[in-house]
């Protein structure tokens, strides 16, 4: 029996991961493209993609919390830092393999997130936002002072992802191939992002995700229909913190050295910007958003020769590259929120609709 | 004893500034339910505008201050008109993020225009001190406390006695009901932003006065003053000053005594002490000490 495209008559069809048969083809093509990427792009662009993948894992986490559950958080940087230092301690000081420190970092983040959760239950909206803002400052203080683990203001080294003698950031040596660190790390991170995306997607389309969205849309109504609001809020915090800490552990491992300043409020703002620019309440939007935010400084840098910039070392002010970058960040956040609240995901959905209904689109 | 007195007076002076900053948050939040993350940048911009009129143009200090307040009020109006008005009815979080974006832009604009050098704002009180009950007090501190008291008294009278004050209170309670009885809610929104921006100018001047200097880092003070607004309750002007003093005194006492009595806590404890206090207060009273709990319906 043939039915018109897009018409769904059952709930299961709506929550299905791949809605159409052609989607399988797209996913297969995407996987091939990912596998081929390191052969095509040079190291500088691979580095952009690796940063994007790491940031996307964190952004998906924040989107689960803020986009799906509606809980404001400016504390993401704290959990990112927590993950990075946990990875450094477990992988560096205790010399544990990546198979241990990566999940452990996530779990430490999740546990701290669960501990913060009860505040989320008690506080509403912007009050919660400011408590999580406080978390960033408390975190910076802790990172500065817990020298045994964090190395204080000078920071500490974070180890490469190793399993036994195998360094996953140097797969070339193992396989006898000529792989650079960037290429190797890309092959390490891409499956992780896929797993993170798939898991988030499954949470979002299942019972938990529906409960999250019910809490976001109207808390009291959700409670009335039997959603345990407190439980799901705390769960969202735990899950989001797991993602953030795992992302932080990977970030640390990739950049090799972190300082407390790597986890300040601006990092939180960047993650929120990823969620907003990408699309609030969408999983794939977070990846768009991460790519956009990571790419932005590179693009500005590429454009810098044709821009009227002051010299980089200018202490007397003027329009430097750093200033311009930040101004563009700010304008983007404001612009997207005011003009395109659905973000890149919204633009994408509209484009798709336009072509699907062509020539009767309006 | 002298040391305690010294710390307390410094704490009160600092608290008065925090109170002024918190008042800026409260003015906007009370009427429009927006928390203005760009308030720190308003302070910064206000202080630099005073500096520009006074030190660069050469106007007398008080004239410069009044002109700067007017200019900042105009900026507040423009921000409300161009950005925040489009965000009415959107989630609190989105609105807050708009102000964060604005903050990033404003801070960079100030830094690009004025540079990172420390400047002396040129206030008439300078570095002079007086001795009060054995404690050395900066004249600026006294002026700060005095000006804060005058401002708060003025706002109290304004909210209680004036037509616009009444309109603002009505809007704060219920936007739609206020509209229904003919209160110009749009004007009230604009007015609250203008008042907050003008107040920020005053706070900025005191912030940049002795012993501090004027530099772009000033904008971060807003983050130190957040706890003040939250502890007092985001919709309570009276709470702002109580919260400000509480936070200011706590910070100073911790800064004064912690290195001696609890050195194992490490550096910069006073910076986070206010956040710890804030979280403690919120656990007991989720809407701050004087904030109004929200009644929610399905």
Interface residues (C-beta under 8 A of the other chain):
Chain A: X66 X70 X72 X119 X122 X123 X124 X125 X126 X127 X129 X130 X131 X133 X134 X137 X138 X141 X144 X145 X218 X219 X220 X221 X224 X265 X269 X272 X273 X276 X280 X314 X315 X316 X317 X318 X319 X320 X323 X326 X327 X329 X330 X331 X332 X333 X334 X337 X338 X341
Chain B: X35 X83 X86 X87 X90 X91 X92 X93 X94 X96 X97 X98 X100 X101 X102 X103 X104 X105 X107 X108 X109 X111 X112 X113 X114 X115 X116 X117 X223 X226 X227 X230 X234 X265 X266 X267 X268 X269 X271 X272 X275 X276 X278 X279 X282 X283 X286 X287 X294 X296 X297 X298
